[in-house]
């Protein structure tokens, strides 16, 4: 069976694996950030952990909603590079980064303005509500760089560079500890 697989293995298969493994590793970064925060905050107490869980849920929703910044940039850059339009691909990356910064700033401000109703909507009460609001408000400062990072990762993936985003994900996960 292994010989049959080897005989059908192509250079394209190798290229897909070369790109896929680091990309998969980089995708694990965001859950690792939350896991590290959970491990640290878990030692503080139940209300603190509940506040972290509530606020993290809201932040992960924002991450999921704006993941298009990475995937849209990847597709646009790869298409332009495939057409030999390197200058336009770089221009697309710059536009994506500006869009991410602008959207991130707006989301951060709006997040600060609607923090209390959002936390209450999620069921936050008492001490859990207080800790959730604190964590969420502090985290809003990280939304613009998070979205710019998504656009940057999209650009690098469009260049078929999945190793650098993986290395950045590892380093930032370690710094988060």
Protein Blocks (a to p, Z undefined) as FASTA:
>chain_A
ZZmmmmmpcfklmmmmmmmmmmmmmmmmmmmmmmmmmmmmmmnomklmmmmmmmmmmmmm
mmmmmmmmmmmmmmmmmmmmmnopaklmmmmmmmmmmmmmmmmmmmmmmmmmmmmmmmmm
nopahjllmmmmmmmmmmmmmmmmmmmmmmmmmmmmmnopaklmmmmmmmmmmmmZZ
